[in-house]
Amino acid sequence: MLVAAAVCPCPPLLVPEVAAGAAPELDTARAACTDALGVLAAARPDLLVVVGPGDGAGPEVYPEGAPGSFRGFGVGLDVRLGRGEGTPGRELPYGLAVGAWLLDRTGWADAPVEGLAVGESLTAGRCAEAGEALAGRAERVALLVMGDASACRTLKAPGYLDERAAPFDTELARALGTADTAALRALDTALAHELKVSGRAPWQVLAGAATGNPTLKGTLLHEDAPYGVGYLVATWA
């Protein structure tokens, strides 16, 4: 059963070495992510699954110890998912790599860790099914859900300015901050794609995982849109 979840943004810029001189601009977001992971630790899960956007079509599972890297962003920084030794193979997609970095930064050692990458083409129904399956993996399951909101909030945003972006992010912040699983399941897939929302599929996995625990309550810890991209931090507990 899902007992806790933390929702965090996943821009590689969250990693100070990647952000370089701009690193202080995301200090508040990093602090909120640290607080969110504290909620996960307090829930004492038997299993933690990091869920994030993936490059493929279907859900892709990554075992504890799976390697990740920020070398594609010009930084010689490597990470591993959890405490496992891992084996050579597929590298973590960037969202899971940021999640692995957050766990290492906060010294996570409270439960085994796995990763699940979900592609943008995965339907809402299949995302929910994947979440329900995750919730059944152990008696106490926690999720670290990585994803960004719209990337169209300003003229200089990666997706340029789209007037639909701010209302979309406002409703998303409300849904995540109140653990509104119905609203997350109903997210407009086509609109999310047009607004370059990377977190749509991961959030719908979260909605599916929460189905069996209606007592979960949401708290919005952080909401901002630096660089024209919506960054949200929330906890469910």
Contacts in CASP RR format, 6 or more apart in sequence:
PFRMAT RR
TARGET T0000
AUTHOR 0000-0000-0000
METHOD contacts of the structure
MODEL  1
MLVAAAVCPCPPLLVPEVAAGAAPELDTARAACTDALGVLAAARPDLLVV
VGPGDGAGPEVYPEGAPGSFRGFGVGLDVRLGRGEGTPGRELPYGLAVGA
WLLDRTGWADAPVEGLAVGESLTAGRCAEAGEALAGRAERVALLVMGDAS
ACRTLKAPGYLDERAAPFDTELARALGTADTAALRALDTALAHELKVSGR
APWQVLAGAATGNPTLKGTLLHEDAPYGVGYLVATWA
1 135 0 8 1.000
1 136 0 8 1.000
1 139 0 8 1.000
1 140 0 8 1.000
1 141 0 8 1.000
1 212 0 8 1.000
1 213 0 8 1.000
2 134 0 8 1.000
2 135 0 8 1.000
2 141 0 8 1.000
2 142 0 8 1.000
2 143 0 8 1.000
2 209 0 8 1.000
2 210 0 8 1.000
2 212 0 8 1.000
2 213 0 8 1.000
2 216 0 8 1.000
2 236 0 8 1.000
3 43 0 8 1.000
3 45 0 8 1.000
3 140 0 8 1.000
3 141 0 8 1.000
3 142 0 8 1.000
3 213 0 8 1.000
3 237 0 8 1.000
4 39 0 8 1.000
4 40 0 8 1.000
4 42 0 8 1.000
4 43 0 8 1.000
4 45 0 8 1.000
4 142 0 8 1.000
4 143 0 8 1.000
4 216 0 8 1.000
4 235 0 8 1.000
4 236 0 8 1.000
4 237 0 8 1.000
5 40 0 8 1.000
5 142 0 8 1.000
5 143 0 8 1.000
5 144 0 8 1.000
5 145 0 8 1.000
5 206 0 8 1.000
5 209 0 8 1.000
5 210 0 8 1.000
5 216 0 8 1.000
5 235 0 8 1.000
5 236 0 8 1.000
5 237 0 8 1.000
6 33 0 8 1.000
6 36 0 8 1.000
6 37 0 8 1.000
6 38 0 8 1.000
6 39 0 8 1.000
6 40 0 8 1.000
6 142 0 8 1.000
6 143 0 8 1.000
6 144 0 8 1.000
6 145 0 8 1.000
6 233 0 8 1.000
6 234 0 8 1.000
6 235 0 8 1.000
6 236 0 8 1.000
7 36 0 8 1.000
7 145 0 8 1.000
7 147 0 8 1.000
7 176 0 8 1.000
7 203 0 8 1.000
7 206 0 8 1.000
7 232 0 8 1.000
7 233 0 8 1.000
7 234 0 8 1.000
7 235 0 8 1.000
7 236 0 8 1.000
8 33 0 8 1.000
8 36 0 8 1.000
8 98 0 8 1.000
8 99 0 8 1.000
8 102 0 8 1.000
8 144 0 8 1.000
8 145 0 8 1.000
8 146 0 8 1.000
8 147 0 8 1.000
8 233 0 8 1.000
9 29 0 8 1.000
9 33 0 8 1.000
9 146 0 8 1.000
9 147 0 8 1.000
9 148 0 8 1.000
9 149 0 8 1.000
9 229 0 8 1.000
9 230 0 8 1.000
9 231 0 8 1.000
9 232 0 8 1.000
9 233 0 8 1.000
10 52 0 8 1.000
10 53 0 8 1.000
10 94 0 8 1.000
10 95 0 8 1.000
10 98 0 8 1.000
10 99 0 8 1.000
10 146 0 8 1.000
10 147 0 8 1.000
10 148 0 8 1.000
10 198 0 8 1.000
10 199 0 8 1.000
11 26 0 8 1.000
11 98 0 8 1.000
11 148 0 8 1.000
11 229 0 8 1.000
11 231 0 8 1.000
12 18 0 8 1.000
12 70 0 8 1.000
12 73 0 8 1.000
12 94 0 8 1.000
12 97 0 8 1.000
12 98 0 8 1.000
13 19 0 8 1.000
13 22 0 8 1.000
13 26 0 8 1.000
13 227 0 8 1.000
14 26 0 8 1.000
14 29 0 8 1.000
14 30 0 8 1.000
14 33 0 8 1.000
14 98 0 8 1.000
14 101 0 8 1.000
14 102 0 8 1.000
15 70 0 8 1.000
15 75 0 8 1.000
15 77 0 8 1.000
15 98 0 8 1.000
15 101 0 8 1.000
16 23 0 8 1.000
17 70 0 8 1.000
17 75 0 8 1.000
17 76 0 8 1.000
17 77 0 8 1.000
18 70 0 8 1.000
18 73 0 8 1.000
18 74 0 8 1.000
18 75 0 8 1.000
18 77 0 8 1.000
19 25 0 8 1.000
19 26 0 8 1.000
25 226 0 8 1.000
26 226 0 8 1.000
26 231 0 8 1.000
28 222 0 8 1.000
28 224 0 8 1.000
29 222 0 8 1.000
29 224 0 8 1.000
29 226 0 8 1.000
29 231 0 8 1.000
29 233 0 8 1.000
32 221 0 8 1.000
32 222 0 8 1.000
32 233 0 8 1.000
33 102 0 8 1.000
33 233 0 8 1.000
34 102 0 8 1.000
34 105 0 8 1.000
34 106 0 8 1.000
35 221 0 8 1.000
35 233 0 8 1.000
35 235 0 8 1.000
36 221 0 8 1.000
36 233 0 8 1.000
36 234 0 8 1.000
36 235 0 8 1.000
37 102 0 8 1.000
37 103 0 8 1.000
37 106 0 8 1.000
37 108 0 8 1.000
37 144 0 8 1.000
38 106 0 8 1.000
39 235 0 8 1.000
39 237 0 8 1.000
40 48 0 8 1.000
40 110 0 8 1.000
40 142 0 8 1.000
40 144 0 8 1.000
40 235 0 8 1.000
41 108 0 8 1.000
41 110 0 8 1.000
42 237 0 8 1.000
43 140 0 8 1.000
43 142 0 8 1.000
43 237 0 8 1.000
44 110 0 8 1.000
44 111 0 8 1.000
44 140 0 8 1.000
45 110 0 8 1.000
45 111 0 8 1.000
45 138 0 8 1.000
45 140 0 8 1.000
45 141 0 8 1.000
45 142 0 8 1.000
46 111 0 8 1.000
46 112 0 8 1.000
46 138 0 8 1.000
46 139 0 8 1.000
46 140 0 8 1.000
46 141 0 8 1.000
47 111 0 8 1.000
47 112 0 8 1.000
47 113 0 8 1.000
47 114 0 8 1.000
47 137 0 8 1.000
47 138 0 8 1.000
47 140 0 8 1.000
47 141 0 8 1.000
47 142 0 8 1.000
48 103 0 8 1.000
48 108 0 8 1.000
48 110 0 8 1.000
48 111 0 8 1.000
48 112 0 8 1.000
48 113 0 8 1.000
48 114 0 8 1.000
48 141 0 8 1.000
48 142 0 8 1.000
48 143 0 8 1.000
48 144 0 8 1.000
49 113 0 8 1.000
49 114 0 8 1.000
49 115 0 8 1.000
49 116 0 8 1.000
49 134 0 8 1.000
49 137 0 8 1.000
49 141 0 8 1.000
49 142 0 8 1.000
49 143 0 8 1.000
49 144 0 8 1.000
50 81 0 8 1.000
50 96 0 8 1.000
50 99 0 8 1.000
50 100 0 8 1.000
50 103 0 8 1.000
50 113 0 8 1.000
50 114 0 8 1.000
50 115 0 8 1.000
50 116 0 8 1.000
50 143 0 8 1.000
50 144 0 8 1.000
50 146 0 8 1.000
51 115 0 8 1.000
51 116 0 8 1.000
51 117 0 8 1.000
51 118 0 8 1.000
51 134 0 8 1.000
51 143 0 8 1.000
51 144 0 8 1.000
51 145 0 8 1.000
51 146 0 8 1.000
51 202 0 8 1.000
51 205 0 8 1.000
51 206 0 8 1.000
52 93 0 8 1.000
52 95 0 8 1.000
52 96 0 8 1.000
52 115 0 8 1.000
52 116 0 8 1.000
52 117 0 8 1.000
52 118 0 8 1.000
52 145 0 8 1.000
52 146 0 8 1.000
52 147 0 8 1.000
52 199 0 8 1.000
52 201 0 8 1.000
52 202 0 8 1.000
53 93 0 8 1.000
53 95 0 8 1.000
53 117 0 8 1.000
53 118 0 8 1.000
53 119 0 8 1.000
53 120 0 8 1.000
53 146 0 8 1.000
53 147 0 8 1.000
53 198 0 8 1.000
53 199 0 8 1.000
53 201 0 8 1.000
53 202 0 8 1.000
54 60 0 8 1.000
54 93 0 8 1.000
54 95 0 8 1.000
54 96 0 8 1.000
54 117 0 8 1.000
54 118 0 8 1.000
54 119 0 8 1.000
54 120 0 8 1.000
55 93 0 8 1.000
55 117 0 8 1.000
55 119 0 8 1.000
56 117 0 8 1.000
56 119 0 8 1.000
56 121 0 8 1.000
57 119 0 8 1.000
57 121 0 8 1.000
57 122 0 8 1.000
58 118 0 8 1.000
58 119 0 8 1.000
58 121 0 8 1.000
58 122 0 8 1.000
58 126 0 8 1.000
59 116 0 8 1.000
59 117 0 8 1.000
59 118 0 8 1.000
59 119 0 8 1.000
59 122 0 8 1.000
59 126 0 8 1.000
59 130 0 8 1.000
60 90 0 8 1.000
60 116 0 8 1.000
60 117 0 8 1.000
60 118 0 8 1.000
61 114 0 8 1.000
61 115 0 8 1.000
61 116 0 8 1.000
62 81 0 8 1.000
62 90 0 8 1.000
62 92 0 8 1.000
62 96 0 8 1.000
62 114 0 8 1.000
62 115 0 8 1.000
62 116 0 8 1.000
62 117 0 8 1.000
63 81 0 8 1.000
63 86 0 8 1.000
63 114 0 8 1.000
63 115 0 8 1.000
64 81 0 8 1.000
64 82 0 8 1.000
64 83 0 8 1.000
64 84 0 8 1.000
64 86 0 8 1.000
64 112 0 8 1.000
64 113 0 8 1.000
64 114 0 8 1.000
65 80 0 8 1.000
65 81 0 8 1.000
65 82 0 8 1.000
65 83 0 8 1.000
65 84 0 8 1.000
65 85 0 8 1.000
65 86 0 8 1.000
65 113 0 8 1.000
66 80 0 8 1.000
66 81 0 8 1.000
66 86 0 8 1.000
66 89 0 8 1.000
66 90 0 8 1.000
66 91 0 8 1.000
66 92 0 8 1.000
66 96 0 8 1.000
66 115 0 8 1.000
67 78 0 8 1.000
67 79 0 8 1.000
67 80 0 8 1.000
67 81 0 8 1.000
67 86 0 8 1.000
67 88 0 8 1.000
67 89 0 8 1.000
67 91 0 8 1.000
67 92 0 8 1.000
68 78 0 8 1.000
68 79 0 8 1.000
68 80 0 8 1.000
68 81 0 8 1.000
68 91 0 8 1.000
68 92 0 8 1.000
68 96 0 8 1.000
68 97 0 8 1.000
68 100 0 8 1.000
69 76 0 8 1.000
69 77 0 8 1.000
69 78 0 8 1.000
69 79 0 8 1.000
69 91 0 8 1.000
69 97 0 8 1.000
70 76 0 8 1.000
70 77 0 8 1.000
70 78 0 8 1.000
70 79 0 8 1.000
70 97 0 8 1.000
70 101 0 8 1.000
71 77 0 8 1.000
71 78 0 8 1.000
77 101 0 8 1.000
79 92 0 8 1.000
79 97 0 8 1.000
79 100 0 8 1.000
79 101 0 8 1.000
79 104 0 8 1.000
80 86 0 8 1.000
80 100 0 8 1.000
80 104 0 8 1.000
81 92 0 8 1.000
81 96 0 8 1.000
81 100 0 8 1.000
81 103 0 8 1.000
81 113 0 8 1.000
81 114 0 8 1.000
81 115 0 8 1.000
82 100 0 8 1.000
82 103 0 8 1.000
82 104 0 8 1.000
82 108 0 8 1.000
82 113 0 8 1.000
83 108 0 8 1.000
83 109 0 8 1.000
83 113 0 8 1.000
91 97 0 8 1.000
92 100 0 8 1.000
92 115 0 8 1.000
92 117 0 8 1.000
93 117 0 8 1.000
95 117 0 8 1.000
95 146 0 8 1.000
95 147 0 8 1.000
95 198 0 8 1.000
96 115 0 8 1.000
96 117 0 8 1.000
96 146 0 8 1.000
98 146 0 8 1.000
99 144 0 8 1.000
99 146 0 8 1.000
102 144 0 8 1.000
103 113 0 8 1.000
103 144 0 8 1.000
111 142 0 8 1.000
116 130 0 8 1.000
116 134 0 8 1.000
116 205 0 8 1.000
118 127 0 8 1.000
118 130 0 8 1.000
118 201 0 8 1.000
118 202 0 8 1.000
118 205 0 8 1.000
119 201 0 8 1.000
120 193 0 8 1.000
120 198 0 8 1.000
120 200 0 8 1.000
120 201 0 8 1.000
122 130 0 8 1.000
122 201 0 8 1.000
123 189 0 8 1.000
124 185 0 8 1.000
124 186 0 8 1.000
124 187 0 8 1.000
124 189 0 8 1.000
124 204 0 8 1.000
125 185 0 8 1.000
125 204 0 8 1.000
127 201 0 8 1.000
127 202 0 8 1.000
127 204 0 8 1.000
127 205 0 8 1.000
127 207 0 8 1.000
127 208 0 8 1.000
128 185 0 8 1.000
128 204 0 8 1.000
128 205 0 8 1.000
128 207 0 8 1.000
128 208 0 8 1.000
128 211 0 8 1.000
129 208 0 8 1.000
130 205 0 8 1.000
130 208 0 8 1.000
131 205 0 8 1.000
131 206 0 8 1.000
131 207 0 8 1.000
131 208 0 8 1.000
131 209 0 8 1.000
132 208 0 8 1.000
132 209 0 8 1.000
132 211 0 8 1.000
132 212 0 8 1.000
134 141 0 8 1.000
134 143 0 8 1.000
134 205 0 8 1.000
134 209 0 8 1.000
135 141 0 8 1.000
135 208 0 8 1.000
135 209 0 8 1.000
135 210 0 8 1.000
135 211 0 8 1.000
135 212 0 8 1.000
135 213 0 8 1.000
141 209 0 8 1.000
143 205 0 8 1.000
143 206 0 8 1.000
143 209 0 8 1.000
145 199 0 8 1.000
145 202 0 8 1.000
145 203 0 8 1.000
145 205 0 8 1.000
145 206 0 8 1.000
146 199 0 8 1.000
146 202 0 8 1.000
147 198 0 8 1.000
147 199 0 8 1.000
147 202 0 8 1.000
147 203 0 8 1.000
148 197 0 8 1.000
148 198 0 8 1.000
148 199 0 8 1.000
148 229 0 8 1.000
148 230 0 8 1.000
148 231 0 8 1.000
149 168 0 8 1.000
149 169 0 8 1.000
149 172 0 8 1.000
149 173 0 8 1.000
149 197 0 8 1.000
149 199 0 8 1.000
149 225 0 8 1.000
149 229 0 8 1.000
149 230 0 8 1.000
149 231 0 8 1.000
149 232 0 8 1.000
150 162 0 8 1.000
150 165 0 8 1.000
150 166 0 8 1.000
150 168 0 8 1.000
150 169 0 8 1.000
150 195 0 8 1.000
150 196 0 8 1.000
150 197 0 8 1.000
150 229 0 8 1.000
150 230 0 8 1.000
151 157 0 8 1.000
151 158 0 8 1.000
151 159 0 8 1.000
151 165 0 8 1.000
151 195 0 8 1.000
151 196 0 8 1.000
151 197 0 8 1.000
151 198 0 8 1.000
151 228 0 8 1.000
151 229 0 8 1.000
151 230 0 8 1.000
152 158 0 8 1.000
152 159 0 8 1.000
152 160 0 8 1.000
152 161 0 8 1.000
152 162 0 8 1.000
152 164 0 8 1.000
152 165 0 8 1.000
152 195 0 8 1.000
152 196 0 8 1.000
152 228 0 8 1.000
153 161 0 8 1.000
153 165 0 8 1.000
153 166 0 8 1.000
153 169 0 8 1.000
153 225 0 8 1.000
153 228 0 8 1.000
153 229 0 8 1.000
153 230 0 8 1.000
154 161 0 8 1.000
154 225 0 8 1.000
154 227 0 8 1.000
154 228 0 8 1.000
155 161 0 8 1.000
156 227 0 8 1.000
156 228 0 8 1.000
157 165 0 8 1.000
157 227 0 8 1.000
157 228 0 8 1.000
157 229 0 8 1.000
158 196 0 8 1.000
158 227 0 8 1.000
158 228 0 8 1.000
158 229 0 8 1.000
159 196 0 8 1.000
162 194 0 8 1.000
162 195 0 8 1.000
164 191 0 8 1.000
164 194 0 8 1.000
164 195 0 8 1.000
165 195 0 8 1.000
168 191 0 8 1.000
168 192 0 8 1.000
168 195 0 8 1.000
168 197 0 8 1.000
169 223 0 8 1.000
169 225 0 8 1.000
169 230 0 8 1.000
169 232 0 8 1.000
171 183 0 8 1.000
172 187 0 8 1.000
172 203 0 8 1.000
172 232 0 8 1.000
173 220 0 8 1.000
173 223 0 8 1.000
173 232 0 8 1.000
173 234 0 8 1.000
174 180 0 8 1.000
174 183 0 8 1.000
175 183 0 8 1.000
175 184 0 8 1.000
176 184 0 8 1.000
176 203 0 8 1.000
176 218 0 8 1.000
176 220 0 8 1.000
176 232 0 8 1.000
176 234 0 8 1.000
177 218 0 8 1.000
177 219 0 8 1.000
177 220 0 8 1.000
177 234 0 8 1.000
178 218 0 8 1.000
179 210 0 8 1.000
179 216 0 8 1.000
179 217 0 8 1.000
179 218 0 8 1.000
179 236 0 8 1.000
181 206 0 8 1.000
181 207 0 8 1.000
181 208 0 8 1.000
181 210 0 8 1.000
181 211 0 8 1.000
182 207 0 8 1.000
184 203 0 8 1.000
184 204 0 8 1.000
184 206 0 8 1.000
184 207 0 8 1.000
185 204 0 8 1.000
185 207 0 8 1.000
185 208 0 8 1.000
187 200 0 8 1.000
187 203 0 8 1.000
187 204 0 8 1.000
189 200 0 8 1.000
192 199 0 8 1.000
192 200 0 8 1.000
193 200 0 8 1.000
206 236 0 8 1.000
210 216 0 8 1.000
210 236 0 8 1.000
216 236 0 8 1.000
216 237 0 8 1.000
217 236 0 8 1.000
217 237 0 8 1.000
218 234 0 8 1.000
218 235 0 8 1.000
218 236 0 8 1.000
218 237 0 8 1.000
219 234 0 8 1.000
219 235 0 8 1.000
219 236 0 8 1.000
219 237 0 8 1.000
220 232 0 8 1.000
220 233 0 8 1.000
220 234 0 8 1.000
221 233 0 8 1.000
221 234 0 8 1.000
221 235 0 8 1.000
222 231 0 8 1.000
222 232 0 8 1.000
222 233 0 8 1.000
223 230 0 8 1.000
223 231 0 8 1.000
223 232 0 8 1.000
223 233 0 8 1.000
224 230 0 8 1.000
224 231 0 8 1.000
225 231 0 8 1.000
END
